[in-house]
Amino acid sequence: MTGYLTTHVLDTARGRPAHGVRIALYRLSSRRREPLAEAVTNADGRTDAPLLPRGDFVRGAYELVFHVGDYLRATGQAGAEPLFLDEVPIRFGIAEGEAHYHVPLLLSPYGYSTYRGS
């Protein structure tokens, strides 16, 4: 397989990349949730390397967990506790082994969206 997985986080409320968001990647199976990687977004809101690089890329079901609570607190956007958004899980499937999958998070304190990017 020559595909790979990347992500980034954009703070749509502030109109800028979200720096310092911890992201965890898991592979899902019928019996377990296997941790694969963790990273923190850089100043551009991206990880420094693909979360799932070439060679580790396998078809299947995955979950990205964006730990946004600390970021929202640090930027003064958190609001009252408990936070409306603290961890944002996104489950998705990889069906094309040779493709680049890009799964970004567009974040605000009270909502988010995602899509398969390029």
C-alpha positions in Angstrom: 0.0 0.0 0.0 1.4 3.4 -0.9 -1.4 5.5 0.6 -1.2 7.7 3.7 -3.3 9.6 6.1 -3.0 13.3 7.1 -5.1 15.8 9.0 -5.2 19.4 10.1 -7.3 21.5 12.5 -8.7 24.9 11.6 -10.2 27.2 14.2 -13.1 28.6 12.3 -14.2 30.9 15.1 -10.8 32.7 15.1 -10.1 32.2 11.4 -6.7 30.5 11.9 -5.0 27.2 12.2 -5.4 25.5 15.6 -1.9 25.1 17.2 -1.3 22.5 20.0 -4.3 20.2 19.5 -3.5 16.6 20.5 -4.7 14.0 18.1 -4.9 10.2 18.6 -5.4 7.7 15.8 -6.9 4.2 16.3 -7.6 1.2 14.1 -11.0 -0.3 14.7 -12.0 -4.0 14.5 -15.0 -5.9 15.8 -13.1 -6.8 18.9 -10.9 -3.8 19.8 -9.7 -0.2 19.3 -5.9 -0.4 18.6 -3.9 2.8 19.2 -1.7 3.6 16.3 -0.3 7.1 16.6 -0.5 10.4 18.5 0.6 13.8 17.4 0.1 17.5 18.2 -0.7 20.1 15.6 2.0 22.6 14.7 1.6 26.4 14.1 0.0 25.6 10.7 -2.6 23.4 12.4 -1.1 20.3 10.8 0.9 17.3 12.1 4.6 17.3 11.3 4.3 13.9 9.6 1.4 11.8 8.3 -0.5 10.0 11.1 -0.5 6.9 9.0 2.5 6.9 6.7 3.2 4.8 3.6 4.0 1.3 4.7 1.6 1.4 7.7 -1.4 2.2 5.6 -4.0 -0.6 5.6 -7.6 -0.7 4.4 -10.1 -0.7 7.3 -12.0 1.3 9.8 -10.3 4.1 11.8 -11.0 6.7 14.4 -9.3 10.1 14.9 -9.8 11.6 18.4 -9.2 15.4 18.5 -8.6 16.5 22.1 -9.9 20.0 21.6 -10.8 20.9 25.2 -7.3 22.0 26.2 -7.0 24.1 23.0 -10.4 25.8 23.6 -9.4 26.6 27.2 -6.0 27.9 26.2 -7.5 30.3 23.6 -10.3 31.5 26.0 -13.1 29.9 24.0 -14.0 27.1 26.4 -17.0 28.6 28.1 -18.5 27.0 31.2 -17.5 23.5 32.5 -18.3 20.9 31.4 -17.2 21.9 27.9 -19.6 21.5 25.1 -16.8 19.9 23.1 -13.8 18.3 24.8 -13.0 15.3 22.6 -14.1 15.1 19.0 -14.1 11.5 17.6 -14.3 11.0 13.8 -14.8 7.4 12.5 -14.1 6.8 8.9 -13.1 4.0 6.5 -10.1 3.6 4.2 -11.1 1.6 1.1 -8.4 2.8 -1.4 -5.0 1.5 -0.5 -3.1 3.7 -2.9 -4.8 7.0 -2.0 -4.0 10.0 0.1 -6.7 10.3 2.8 -6.9 13.8 4.4 -9.4 14.1 7.3 -9.4 17.7 8.6 -11.4 19.1 11.5 -13.0 22.6 11.2 -13.6 23.6 14.8 -15.5 26.2 16.8 -16.4 26.1 20.5 -19.9 24.8 19.8 -19.6 22.9 16.5 -17.3 21.1 14.1 -17.3 19.6 10.6 -15.1 17.3 8.6 -14.7 16.1 5.1 -12.4 13.9 3.0 -9.9 16.4 1.7 -7.0 16.2 -0.7 
